[in-house]
Amino acid sequence: MGSTHLTDTDCADDAVLFTADPNNWANVLHNFEASSNTMGLHTNWLKSKIQNAGAIVTIYPYINNQAVQFVSIFTYLGSDVDSSGYCNSEIHRRLRIASCIMGQLDNV
C-alpha cells in the first residue's frame, strides 16, 4: 500500500465463535476483539449477539463495559436460527410471510 493511509472505520461482520464452556464467553470475546484490532477491525458490542445451544450461562460477558446480549432466536441470512435446534419457528415465520403475501393478492 505504500504511503496510503485509510481513515474509514472497518468492522468485523458475521463472525461465528465457538466455546465448549459457555461461562468462557468473556475470554473468547476479548480474544476476538484483540485479534480484530490487529487487522484494524472494530466490533460493535451493542449489535453483537450470543446464542447458546442447550447450555445454561451463569456469567454474562461485558466487553468495554457493555453487556453482550444473549438471544435464543435470531435471523441470519433470511432464516431464523433457534437455540433448540428445531426449525419450528422458521417454518411458522415463512408461513406468516406467505400468508401475508397471499392476502395482498387481488381476487381473480
N, C-alpha and C positions, 0 to 999 in steps of 0.2 A: 504493500500500500504506500510505501514511501513516506512522504510527509503529510498524507491525508489525515485529518482529524475529524472524526464523526461526533456530532453533538446531540444526536437524537437519542431517545430513551428506548432501549430494546428490552423486550420482556420474554421470559421463558413461558411458552404456551403449550398446553396439552401434554403435560408430563404425567407419567404414571409411576408411582413409587410403591414399593412393597416392603413390609416388615413382618417377621414372624411373631413379634411381640408387640401388640397394639399399644402398650404403655411406653414404647420406644419412639413414638412419633416425633416428639420434640427433637431428639437427636437426629433422626432421619431428615427432618425438615431443615435443621441447622446445617447439616452436611450438604443438602441440596442448594441452600442459599449460598453457602461458601463456594461450591463448585460453579454455580451460575455466575456469581460475581467475578470469578476469574476470567470468564468469557465476556464480561461486560453486560450480562443479562440481569434483570431485576424482577423479583417476584412480588406481585400484589397479593399480600396475605389476606386482604379483605375479600378478594374474589376467589381465593383458594378454598377448596372443599376437601374433606377427608371422608371416605366411605369405608366402613369396616364390614367385612363379610363374616358373619357368625362369631364375632368377638365382642367382648364387653370391655369398654375403655374406662379406666378409672382415673387416668391422668390426661387432662386436656392440654394440648400443646399451645404455648404462647411463643410467638416469634416477633421480635422487635416490639414487645408489649402489646401485641394484637393476638387475640384468640383466633385459632383456625377453626372454622365451623365444621361440625360433623353432620352428615346427611345420610339418610337411608335410601333415598331415590334421587337421581339426577338425570338430566337429559344430556346425552353426549352424541354428537353427530346425528341428531334427529331421533334417537331412540332412548327410551327410559332404561336405566341400569338400576336394578334393585339389589339391595344387600342380601336379600333372602336367596337370591339365585334363581328365583322363579320369574316368569315373564308375564304373569297375570296383569300387572299394572300397565305394561307395554301394550298388551292386547286390548285392554279396555281403553287406553288412550287413543289407539288407532281406530277403534270402533267409534269413539266420540268424534274424531276428526271426520271420518267417513259419513257419519250421521249428519253432522253439521253441513257438509258439502251437499249431500243428497237433499237436505231440507231447503237449500238455496236454489235448487233446480226448478225451473218452471214446469208446470204440468203440460204434457203433450196431448 
